[in-house]
Amino acid sequence: MTDRPEEEHTLMTGSPEQTTAEALAEIWREVIGQPPTADTDFFKAGGDSMRAAILTTKVKRTLEKGVRMSAIFDHRTFGSYLEWVEALRAERGSGKPSGRDGD
């Protein structure tokens, strides 16, 4: 057991197992071209509405299909967005990737 709940849920998004935070950071980096810190603001880092749509699609496919695009506008920093995704996953019982159905 760890002190951080997100470390309890691991995913297979590539070869090694990843935590939600690691998987989301990888998606974020792919979309805006730089690795995030907790305080990285999506839009100040180069994100726009098109990239927000891409981010949402990737998160839906990899982590949680219940993610909505408007969340990135409400949770602009990586840390806030991560907390929101983790809370949604916990609420929905999504301990593993959601798959591609429903996209």
Rosetta constraint file for C-alpha pairs under 8 A:
AtomPair CA 1 CA 8 HARMONIC 6.97 0.50
AtomPair CA 2 CA 7 HARMONIC 6.65 0.50
AtomPair CA 2 CA 8 HARMONIC 6.85 0.50
AtomPair CA 4 CA 8 HARMONIC 7.36 0.50
AtomPair CA 5 CA 9 HARMONIC 7.43 0.50
AtomPair CA 6 CA 10 HARMONIC 7.90 0.50
AtomPair CA 6 CA 19 HARMONIC 6.24 0.50
AtomPair CA 6 CA 20 HARMONIC 5.91 0.50
AtomPair CA 6 CA 21 HARMONIC 6.82 0.50
AtomPair CA 6 CA 86 HARMONIC 6.92 0.50
AtomPair CA 7 CA 19 HARMONIC 5.36 0.50
AtomPair CA 7 CA 20 HARMONIC 7.29 0.50
AtomPair CA 8 CA 19 HARMONIC 7.60 0.50
AtomPair CA 9 CA 19 HARMONIC 6.09 0.50
AtomPair CA 9 CA 20 HARMONIC 6.82 0.50
AtomPair CA 9 CA 95 HARMONIC 5.59 0.50
AtomPair CA 9 CA 96 HARMONIC 7.14 0.50
AtomPair CA 10 CA 17 HARMONIC 5.98 0.50
AtomPair CA 10 CA 18 HARMONIC 5.26 0.50
AtomPair CA 10 CA 19 HARMONIC 4.55 0.50
AtomPair CA 10 CA 20 HARMONIC 6.59 0.50
AtomPair CA 10 CA 95 HARMONIC 7.53 0.50
AtomPair CA 10 CA 96 HARMONIC 7.10 0.50
AtomPair CA 11 CA 17 HARMONIC 5.44 0.50
AtomPair CA 11 CA 18 HARMONIC 5.12 0.50
AtomPair CA 11 CA 19 HARMONIC 6.09 0.50
AtomPair CA 11 CA 20 HARMONIC 7.03 0.50
AtomPair CA 11 CA 23 HARMONIC 7.75 0.50
AtomPair CA 11 CA 96 HARMONIC 5.85 0.50
AtomPair CA 11 CA 97 HARMONIC 6.42 0.50
AtomPair CA 12 CA 16 HARMONIC 6.66 0.50
AtomPair CA 12 CA 17 HARMONIC 4.95 0.50
AtomPair CA 12 CA 18 HARMONIC 6.26 0.50
AtomPair CA 12 CA 97 HARMONIC 7.67 0.50
AtomPair CA 13 CA 17 HARMONIC 7.10 0.50
AtomPair CA 13 CA 18 HARMONIC 6.92 0.50
AtomPair CA 13 CA 23 HARMONIC 6.89 0.50
AtomPair CA 13 CA 62 HARMONIC 6.82 0.50
AtomPair CA 18 CA 22 HARMONIC 5.69 0.50
AtomPair CA 18 CA 23 HARMONIC 5.90 0.50
AtomPair CA 19 CA 23 HARMONIC 6.17 0.50
AtomPair CA 20 CA 24 HARMONIC 5.99 0.50
AtomPair CA 20 CA 63 HARMONIC 7.33 0.50
AtomPair CA 20 CA 82 HARMONIC 7.98 0.50
AtomPair CA 20 CA 86 HARMONIC 7.34 0.50
AtomPair CA 21 CA 25 HARMONIC 6.00 0.50
AtomPair CA 21 CA 82 HARMONIC 6.61 0.50
AtomPair CA 22 CA 26 HARMONIC 6.20 0.50
AtomPair CA 23 CA 27 HARMONIC 6.37 0.50
AtomPair CA 23 CA 63 HARMONIC 7.91 0.50
AtomPair CA 24 CA 28 HARMONIC 6.03 0.50
AtomPair CA 24 CA 59 HARMONIC 7.25 0.50
AtomPair CA 24 CA 63 HARMONIC 7.95 0.50
AtomPair CA 24 CA 82 HARMONIC 7.23 0.50
AtomPair CA 25 CA 29 HARMONIC 6.06 0.50
AtomPair CA 25 CA 35 HARMONIC 6.51 0.50
AtomPair CA 25 CA 36 HARMONIC 6.29 0.50
AtomPair CA 25 CA 78 HARMONIC 7.97 0.50
AtomPair CA 26 CA 30 HARMONIC 6.24 0.50
AtomPair CA 26 CA 35 HARMONIC 7.32 0.50
AtomPair CA 27 CA 31 HARMONIC 6.24 0.50
AtomPair CA 27 CA 55 HARMONIC 6.95 0.50
AtomPair CA 27 CA 58 HARMONIC 6.85 0.50
AtomPair CA 27 CA 59 HARMONIC 7.31 0.50
AtomPair CA 28 CA 32 HARMONIC 6.15 0.50
AtomPair CA 28 CA 33 HARMONIC 7.69 0.50
AtomPair CA 28 CA 34 HARMONIC 7.61 0.50
AtomPair CA 28 CA 35 HARMONIC 6.94 0.50
AtomPair CA 28 CA 36 HARMONIC 6.96 0.50
AtomPair CA 28 CA 55 HARMONIC 6.88 0.50
AtomPair CA 29 CA 33 HARMONIC 4.91 0.50
AtomPair CA 29 CA 34 HARMONIC 4.70 0.50
AtomPair CA 29 CA 35 HARMONIC 4.70 0.50
AtomPair CA 29 CA 36 HARMONIC 6.77 0.50
AtomPair CA 30 CA 34 HARMONIC 7.44 0.50
AtomPair CA 31 CA 47 HARMONIC 7.84 0.50
AtomPair CA 31 CA 51 HARMONIC 6.28 0.50
AtomPair CA 31 CA 54 HARMONIC 7.01 0.50
AtomPair CA 31 CA 55 HARMONIC 6.26 0.50
AtomPair CA 32 CA 42 HARMONIC 7.78 0.50
AtomPair CA 32 CA 45 HARMONIC 6.91 0.50
AtomPair CA 32 CA 46 HARMONIC 6.06 0.50
AtomPair CA 32 CA 47 HARMONIC 5.92 0.50
AtomPair CA 32 CA 51 HARMONIC 7.32 0.50
AtomPair CA 36 CA 40 HARMONIC 5.54 0.50
AtomPair CA 36 CA 78 HARMONIC 6.44 0.50
AtomPair CA 37 CA 78 HARMONIC 6.58 0.50
AtomPair CA 37 CA 79 HARMONIC 7.38 0.50
AtomPair CA 38 CA 77 HARMONIC 6.57 0.50
AtomPair CA 38 CA 78 HARMONIC 5.08 0.50
AtomPair CA 38 CA 79 HARMONIC 4.11 0.50
AtomPair CA 38 CA 80 HARMONIC 7.55 0.50
AtomPair CA 39 CA 77 HARMONIC 5.43 0.50
AtomPair CA 39 CA 78 HARMONIC 6.22 0.50
AtomPair CA 39 CA 79 HARMONIC 6.26 0.50
AtomPair CA 40 CA 44 HARMONIC 7.77 0.50
AtomPair CA 40 CA 45 HARMONIC 6.88 0.50
AtomPair CA 40 CA 77 HARMONIC 5.11 0.50
AtomPair CA 40 CA 78 HARMONIC 5.61 0.50
AtomPair CA 40 CA 79 HARMONIC 7.77 0.50
AtomPair CA 41 CA 45 HARMONIC 5.98 0.50
AtomPair CA 41 CA 76 HARMONIC 5.25 0.50
AtomPair CA 41 CA 77 HARMONIC 4.18 0.50
AtomPair CA 41 CA 78 HARMONIC 6.56 0.50
AtomPair CA 42 CA 46 HARMONIC 6.70 0.50
AtomPair CA 42 CA 47 HARMONIC 5.24 0.50
AtomPair CA 42 CA 72 HARMONIC 7.66 0.50
AtomPair CA 42 CA 76 HARMONIC 5.45 0.50
AtomPair CA 42 CA 77 HARMONIC 5.92 0.50
AtomPair CA 42 CA 78 HARMONIC 7.04 0.50
AtomPair CA 43 CA 47 HARMONIC 4.26 0.50
AtomPair CA 43 CA 48 HARMONIC 5.93 0.50
AtomPair CA 43 CA 76 HARMONIC 7.12 0.50
AtomPair CA 47 CA 51 HARMONIC 5.56 0.50
AtomPair CA 47 CA 52 HARMONIC 6.66 0.50
AtomPair CA 48 CA 52 HARMONIC 6.03 0.50
AtomPair CA 49 CA 53 HARMONIC 6.29 0.50
AtomPair CA 50 CA 54 HARMONIC 6.41 0.50
AtomPair CA 51 CA 55 HARMONIC 5.98 0.50
AtomPair CA 52 CA 56 HARMONIC 6.09 0.50
AtomPair CA 52 CA 69 HARMONIC 6.62 0.50
AtomPair CA 52 CA 72 HARMONIC 6.85 0.50
AtomPair CA 53 CA 57 HARMONIC 6.21 0.50
AtomPair CA 53 CA 69 HARMONIC 6.23 0.50
AtomPair CA 54 CA 58 HARMONIC 6.21 0.50
AtomPair CA 55 CA 59 HARMONIC 6.10 0.50
AtomPair CA 56 CA 60 HARMONIC 6.03 0.50
AtomPair CA 56 CA 67 HARMONIC 6.65 0.50
AtomPair CA 56 CA 68 HARMONIC 6.64 0.50
AtomPair CA 56 CA 69 HARMONIC 5.54 0.50
AtomPair CA 57 CA 61 HARMONIC 6.23 0.50
AtomPair CA 57 CA 103 HARMONIC 7.53 0.50
AtomPair CA 58 CA 62 HARMONIC 6.05 0.50
AtomPair CA 59 CA 63 HARMONIC 5.25 0.50
AtomPair CA 59 CA 64 HARMONIC 6.15 0.50
AtomPair CA 59 CA 65 HARMONIC 7.31 0.50
AtomPair CA 59 CA 67 HARMONIC 7.13 0.50
AtomPair CA 60 CA 64 HARMONIC 4.82 0.50
AtomPair CA 60 CA 65 HARMONIC 4.02 0.50
AtomPair CA 60 CA 66 HARMONIC 6.76 0.50
AtomPair CA 60 CA 67 HARMONIC 5.98 0.50
AtomPair CA 60 CA 98 HARMONIC 7.20 0.50
AtomPair CA 60 CA 99 HARMONIC 7.96 0.50
AtomPair CA 60 CA 100 HARMONIC 7.60 0.50
AtomPair CA 60 CA 103 HARMONIC 7.30 0.50
AtomPair CA 61 CA 65 HARMONIC 6.38 0.50
AtomPair CA 61 CA 97 HARMONIC 7.49 0.50
AtomPair CA 61 CA 98 HARMONIC 6.45 0.50
AtomPair CA 61 CA 99 HARMONIC 5.52 0.50
AtomPair CA 61 CA 100 HARMONIC 5.09 0.50
AtomPair CA 61 CA 103 HARMONIC 7.48 0.50
AtomPair CA 62 CA 97 HARMONIC 5.39 0.50
AtomPair CA 62 CA 98 HARMONIC 6.42 0.50
AtomPair CA 62 CA 99 HARMONIC 6.56 0.50
AtomPair CA 62 CA 100 HARMONIC 7.96 0.50
AtomPair CA 63 CA 96 HARMONIC 7.14 0.50
AtomPair CA 63 CA 97 HARMONIC 4.80 0.50
AtomPair CA 63 CA 98 HARMONIC 5.91 0.50
AtomPair CA 64 CA 85 HARMONIC 7.48 0.50
AtomPair CA 64 CA 88 HARMONIC 7.90 0.50
AtomPair CA 64 CA 89 HARMONIC 6.43 0.50
AtomPair CA 64 CA 94 HARMONIC 6.88 0.50
AtomPair CA 64 CA 97 HARMONIC 6.54 0.50
AtomPair CA 64 CA 98 HARMONIC 5.42 0.50
AtomPair CA 65 CA 98 HARMONIC 5.80 0.50
AtomPair CA 65 CA 99 HARMONIC 7.70 0.50
AtomPair CA 65 CA 100 HARMONIC 7.95 0.50
AtomPair CA 65 CA 102 HARMONIC 7.30 0.50
AtomPair CA 65 CA 103 HARMONIC 7.43 0.50
AtomPair CA 66 CA 88 HARMONIC 7.64 0.50
AtomPair CA 67 CA 71 HARMONIC 7.39 0.50
AtomPair CA 67 CA 85 HARMONIC 7.30 0.50
AtomPair CA 67 CA 88 HARMONIC 7.88 0.50
AtomPair CA 69 CA 73 HARMONIC 7.79 0.50
AtomPair CA 70 CA 74 HARMONIC 6.63 0.50
AtomPair CA 71 CA 75 HARMONIC 5.81 0.50
AtomPair CA 71 CA 81 HARMONIC 7.38 0.50
AtomPair CA 72 CA 76 HARMONIC 5.22 0.50
AtomPair CA 72 CA 81 HARMONIC 6.61 0.50
AtomPair CA 75 CA 80 HARMONIC 5.20 0.50
AtomPair CA 75 CA 81 HARMONIC 4.87 0.50
AtomPair CA 75 CA 84 HARMONIC 7.51 0.50
AtomPair CA 76 CA 80 HARMONIC 6.86 0.50
AtomPair CA 76 CA 81 HARMONIC 6.55 0.50
AtomPair CA 77 CA 81 HARMONIC 6.09 0.50
AtomPair CA 78 CA 82 HARMONIC 5.90 0.50
AtomPair CA 79 CA 83 HARMONIC 6.21 0.50
AtomPair CA 80 CA 84 HARMONIC 6.24 0.50
AtomPair CA 81 CA 85 HARMONIC 6.16 0.50
AtomPair CA 82 CA 86 HARMONIC 6.09 0.50
AtomPair CA 83 CA 87 HARMONIC 6.06 0.50
AtomPair CA 84 CA 88 HARMONIC 6.12 0.50
AtomPair CA 85 CA 89 HARMONIC 6.08 0.50
AtomPair CA 86 CA 90 HARMONIC 6.08 0.50
AtomPair CA 87 CA 91 HARMONIC 6.03 0.50
AtomPair CA 88 CA 92 HARMONIC 6.06 0.50
AtomPair CA 89 CA 93 HARMONIC 5.69 0.50
AtomPair CA 89 CA 94 HARMONIC 4.70 0.50
AtomPair CA 89 CA 95 HARMONIC 6.88 0.50
AtomPair CA 90 CA 94 HARMONIC 6.24 0.50
AtomPair CA 90 CA 95 HARMONIC 7.41 0.50
AtomPair CA 94 CA 98 HARMONIC 7.11 0.50
